[in-house]
Amino acid sequence: MKVCGFSFVRNAEKFSYPVRESIQSILPVCDKFIINIGNSEDGTLDMIRSIPSDKIEIIESTWDDSRRKNGEVLSQETNKALDHIPEEYDWAFYIQADEVVHEKYFSEILNSMERWLDDPEVEGLLFKYLHFFGSYNYNADSRSWYRNEIRIIRNDKKIRSYKDAQGFRRGSRKLQVKPANACMYHYGWVRSPEIMQQKHVNFNKMYHSDQWVDRKVNHTKLYDYSAVDSIVRFKDTHPRVMEERIKKLNWHAELDENKKSFKTLDRVLYWIEYQTGKRLFEYQNYKMI
């Protein structure tokens, strides 16, 4: 069994993406890793080149900044990396630049890939998610945050990144998946309030025109983390590759885990999920088999 990781990134230093940690977190379960580096305004390319591994292959790309519908430029850049994976690899392991895998899941991930390797009905493996918010001590847990995403797929070029790169499809059909029995740690909302606000504005420009962003996006200097609807305290350990980054945290976000800012229906649905573990009316971009 051969596994190739793949990802894409642009302006990782400018917007404080933990892409170095992302790549390093799955290198132990990959035989090769393709990273697509977009035209950046910082030292992203040198940062990736400094990772001490001969598994990593860098490709460079120029983003189409005019492509703003539904964040489709993100899937376009994902597919560029995917298309560079040689045919000899069985599985393609996707990780975004703000996602990290805990080493405690390595054996489960490898076992899942081995178990379903010879079953062509299984087109991908599904990961659970933890969304860190404002600090490394809290997870956002409302219905606004997706609970599962496909992160390992067959190395089949008919499988493509979908819409804004949050999942994969084969044509218009959802992929048939099994659980990876692992969790993805999503750190995309853990940045200093100043950098988070800059990233928030920039991210919206991948979906909307400059005029829309000027009208609709708050252009304050600092991102307001207190506006979150629900958080819970994280009581477990972080991936080992994140230790140094966590030590360098230099801001404090005012967060209250007892505050729940829900409309009535969302409050009821949250309570049902909390009591039963079931999320009613959940969107699922996959078919569990």
N, C-alpha and C positions, 0 to 999 in steps of 0.2 A: 504494500500500500504506500502510495506517494502523495504527499500533501503540499500544496503551494498556497501560502498566504498572499493576500493582496489588499491594497488600500490606495487612497489618494489624499493629498493634502496641498494646501496653499497658504502661505503666510502663517505658518505655525508659531513662529516666535511673536509676531505682531499681535496675534489673537490668543496667545497662550494655550495652544493645543498640546496635550501630553502625547504627541505622536511618537516620540522616542520610546516612551514607556509602552504605548500601544503595540508597537512592532516587537519590542523585546518580550512582551508578555506572551506572545504566541510562537516565537521562534523555536522554543523547545519541542513543539508538536508539528513543526513545519520542516520540510526538506529544502524549501526555497521560499523567498518572499519577494513579490513585485510591488514596488511603491511608485506611484505616479505623482510626480511633484509638479505642481502648476507654477506658472510664472509668478514669482513672489517678490515682495519688496523688502525682504529681510534675509536672514541667514538660514532659511529652511533647508536648502540644498546641502550646505556644509554640515548642518546638524545631523542629517540623515547619513551623510558620508562618514561621520565620526563614530557611528555605531560599529563596534568591533565584531562583525560577522560576515563571513563570505557567502552566506545564504542570500543576502540582500542584492536585488537587482533594481537599479534606479532607471526609470524612464522619465522624460521631461515633456511637458505639455503646455500649450497656451490655451487658456480658458476662453470660451466664447461668452463674453460678458453681456452680449446683447440677448442671450437666451435666458429669459426671466420667467417664463411660464412654469408655475408649479415647482420651481427649483430643479427643473430638468437638467440643468448643467451638472448637477451632482451625480445623476445617474450616467450622464455622458462620460464624465471623468472616471467613474467607477468601471464602466465598460471598457475604457481604454486599458486599464490595468488588467482586467479579466481577460481581455483578448491577447495579452502577452504571455499568458500561462501556457507552457508547452503541453502538447497532447499526452505526454507520458504520465502526467499527474492525474490521480483518481479524483481527489477532492480539492476544492478551492475554498479556502478559509478567509472570509471577508471580515475585516475589522476597521471601523472608522477611526479617525484621528483623535477622537475624544473617548474612545472605549478601551477598556483594559480587562484582561482575563486573569483571574486569581489562579495561582499555581495549584491550589487544592483541587481544581477541576481537571487537571491534565489527564489523569487516568480515565475519568469518565468520558472525556471528549474522544480520546483515542479508542476506548472500548466501543463507543457509539459508531465511530467511523468504520472500525473493523467489523462490527456486528452487521451493519447494513451495506457493506461494500458490494456484495454480490447480489443484492436485491434491487433490481432496476426500478421497482415501483417507488422506492425511496429516493426522492430527488434532492432533498435537503434536510438539514438538522436545525432544530429550533432552540434558541437560547432564551432563558428568562432574563429579566432586566432589573437592575437597581439604578435609579436615577438620583445621583447626588445633587444637592441643591444648596448653593450659598456657602457651604463649607463641607468638609469631609465627614462631618458628624451627623448629617441629616439626609434622608431620602424623601423625595417628593412621591406621594403615594395616591394621588387622586386619579380619577378617570381621564384626566388630561394627558396622562403619561402612558405610553404603550407598555404592555407587560411582556410581550414576546416578539422576537424577530428572527428571521432566517439569517444565519451567519455562516453556515457551511453548505455548499452546493456541489452537485456533480460538476466535473470539469467538462461541461457540455456548452458549447458556444451558442446554442439555441436558447439557453437560459440567460436572461438579461436583467440588469438592474432596472427597477421599476420606479417610475415617477421621480421622486426626490431622493432616491437611493436608500429608502428605508426597508426595502424588501426586494424580492426577485420574482419573476414570472417567466413562463415559457409561452411566448406569444401573449395572448390575453388570459391564459389559464393560470390559476394559482398552482404553486408547486405542492406536491405531496410530500409531507415531512414526518419525521419522527423526532422525539425530544433528544437534545444533546446531553441532557441531564447536567447542565451547567448554567451558570449565570454570567451575564455580561455586566461589568461595572461601567456605567456611563457618567463621565465627569464633565460633560459639556456645559453644565451650569455652575461649575466651581471655578470662578475667576475673580480677580479683584473687581469691585463694582465699576471702576473706570474702564477696564478692559472689557468687562462683560457688556457694558453699554455700547462700546465701539463695535464689538462683535455682533450685538443685537441689531444695530443699524445696518451693518454690512450684510448680515444674513438675510434680512428682509429684501435687500436689493437683488437677491437671487430669485425672488418670487414676484417682485413688483417694480414698477417704474420709479424713477427718482421723485417724480411729482407725488406719487402715492405715498412713498416713504416720508417725504417732507410733511405731508398732511396728517398721516396716521401714526407715525412712530414718534414716541416721546424723545426729544433731543436734549435731555438733561445730561449733565456730565457723568453722573453716577447711576448705575442700575439699581432699582429699588427691589431688593430681595424680599422685603416684607409683604409684597403683593401676592405671594404664593397662597393657593387655597388650602393646602394641607401638606404637612411634613411629619415624619416620624424619626425618632433618634436611631442612628445606626450603631449597633452594639457588637459588631463582628470585626474582623481584621480586614485590612486593605491588602491588595496584591503587593508582594515584596518589591516589585519594580517601582512602586509609587512612594516608597518610604522617604527618599530624599526630597521629592517634590512636596510631600506633605509637611516635612520639617520646615520648608521655606515659606509656608503660608504667612502672609504679612497683612492681613486685613481681618476685620470682624464684621460679620453680617448679623443684624438684629433679627433673630428668628424665634418664633414661639410655636412649639409643637402642640400646644393646647388650643391654639386658634384654628378654627375650621371655617373658612369663608365659602360656604356653599349656598346656592339657591335651593329651594325646598326639594325639588326632584332629585338633584344631585346629592343632597344630604341623605335622602332615603336610599338611593342606589349605593352610596358609599357604605351606609350601615349594613345593607344586605351583603355587600362584598366582604366587609369586615367580619360578619357573622358566619358566612358560608364559604368564603373563598371564591365565589362565582361572580363574575362581572357580567351583568345582564346587558344585552344589546352591544356586546363588544365587537369592534371591527377586527377581522382576522384576515390578513393578506396571505393566507396559506390554508392548506387542507391537511389536517392531522389524520393519519391513517394508522 
